[in-house]
Amino acid sequence: MPADRRLFRFLLYLMPAMLDCITGIFLFIGPVRATILGYDPLVAGSMVTARSLACCLIGLLTARILTNRNAVRLMFLGNIMMLGVCLLGLAAANLAMLYATSFLLGAFQVIFYTPFQLFMKQVDVDASKPLSRAVGSYTAAWCVGMSFGPFITGFLMRFNGSGNGAGDSSGWIYSYLAAAALTAAMLAILIWVAKNSREFRRRTPDPKDAPAAVPGGEKWPDLAWLGWSMGFFSLIALGMIKGVFPAEMTRAGQPGWLTGSLMMVLSFTTGVFAYAASARWRWLYSGPAMFGFGLLGTAGLLLFLYPAWAGQDLIANAWPYFAAMLLFGSYAGVAFLYSGFHALAHPKKAGRNISLNECFISAGVMTGPLLGGWLAKRHGFFPPFELAAVLIGLLGAFQLLAHRKYGKRRT
């Protein structure tokens, strides 16, 4: 591969990495600061829900307007507006502003990353690189970026300053400044990538011009709906983790750097596993494989219950949470790869399917923190993870049955 092509691909996937580093900053700082300000787990978790609600609503709109022709323009619009939201975060010193910045970030991010996936398919899927590898590269990129967001915020929150009178330092201001700097750098990269994407600009908006997702793609079933199901339910579980775990660990007295590091392990594992699994694509049509990964995700969620089984305090040991992040992170990597692959695989409905896929994912992330926060408020730390384990186990069984009935290749 020529050096300029390698540079193009590196910068192409650097953008979602930077985008979700920004997401990780916002998703970590919202629940933690709501907890510091004295609000309960339900309110803290709803910081994640605010962003996901915006993603879901704007995703429905994007599904109606997204085309090959306007994908790059939408990416520019989303990027510029995100920069404004990061700067607005400097004034997020109360609950209302935390909600506003979370909601607006979600709205403008979906305007960027949904067109990005269609753009990615046009410029980086060919005979030498199947769709599964492109989706795996994308998933790995944004997950690695997401993993650094909580870590950066947990580190910056340690800096002391004038504070806001609520007992927390002014380190959160540095977190928003870091997010703004990342957004500005991402805009510069987008300008370069758009200028050099000649292959994309030569393509016509005719869906028949898109490269085949897989060899003999017309013979494989359209399983976008099953990908939406996996995206929705697996993201409910992930939303419970992201909405409940940081806030409850903060409340229990665990240092912010350790909580941020554990969340980093979750996202980093998701990305690495998704990329490793994307080397082959046929298993994405296998029911037994999806059932097996469902058991893996269930095992990871059950590890969050270790303190209850051992009769220990929540923060007595970090290793069960570390193992839980590794196992569930591996499952989440499969979930994102599976849902993204099947959404983009259809040669004529990729724009619509990927937009709806983001809506279902956002709906799952929106539901998870609310449901998890409500359960944590009424019943304590453990019930959200018990429910999530049941959902993921049932989802794996459903996928096994659905693939047997609908997942066969046509002859």
C-alpha positions, 0 to 999 in steps of 0.5 A: 500500500502506498505511503500516502494511502497509509497516511490517508487511512490513519487519519481517516480512522483517527477522526472517530478515535478523537471523536469518542475521546471527546465522548468519553470525557463528557460521559465521565464528567457528567455522572461524576460531577452530578454525584459531586453536586449531591444528586442521586444515581438516577440523575447521574446516569441520566447525563448519559441518557441526555446524549443518547436521546439526542442521538436517537432523535437526530439519527431518525432525521439523518436516516431520511437525508443522508446520501453519498453526496451530502455525507462530507458536508454533514460531517463538517457541520457536525464537527463545527457544532461540536467545537461550540458545545465543548466551549459551552462546557466551560460554563457547565457549572450546574445541573442544567448546563450539564444536561444541555451540553450532554444533549447538544453533544449527542445531537451534533456527534450523530451528524458526524459519525453516521455520515462518516460510516457511509463515507468510510464504506466508499473510500476504504472497502474494496477487493483487498479490504472487506467490509468487516475489516473496515467496520472493525477498524472503525470500532477499534478506533472509536473504542480506543478513543473512548477509553482515553476520555475517562482516563484523561478526565479522571486525571484532570479532575485531580487538579485543584483550583477555585472550584464552584463552591460544591466541593469539587476542583476546577479540573473539569474546566481543563477537561472541556478545554482538552475536548475543545482542542481535540475537536479543533484538531479533528476539524483540521484532519477532516479538511485534509481527508475530504480534500484527498478523498478523490476515490470517494468524489469520483463515485456516483450516488448510485447504490450499485456503484458501492463495492460489494460488502462480501463476496456473493453479497446478494446471496447472503441474508439481510440481517440488519434488523438482527444487528439492530436488536443486538445493538439495542440490548447490548447497549442497554447493558453497556449504558448501565455500566457507564451510567451506574458504575462511575457514579457509584464508585465515586460515592463509595470512595474509589479514587477517580483515577482508578475508576477512569482506568477501569472504564478505559479497560472496558473501551480499549478491550472493546476496540481491540477485540472488534478489530481482531475479530474483523479479520474474518466475516463469515462467522458474523452469519453464525448463530452458535458463534453469537450464542457463545459470545452472549455467554461471554458477555453474561459472565462479565456482567456477573463479575460485577456481583463479586462483592455481594458473593464474597461479602465485601465492600464495593471497593475492597478489590478492583480485580473483579471489575477489571475482569468484568471489563475485559469479558464484557468489553470483548462481548461489546466489541462483537456487538458493535462489529456485528451491528455495524457490519449488517447495517452497511452490508446491504448494497442499496440500503446502507445509508438508511440502515446505518442511520437506524442502527445508530438510533437503536444503539442510542436508544439502548444507551439512553435506556440503560442509564435510566433503568440502571440508575432507577434500580441502583437508587431503589435497590442498590448497586447490584440489581442493574448488573443482574438484569443486564446479565439476564438480557444478554443471555436471552439475546444470545439465545434469540440470535441462535434461533434467529440465525437458524431460521433467517441466516442461511445463505441463498443458493 
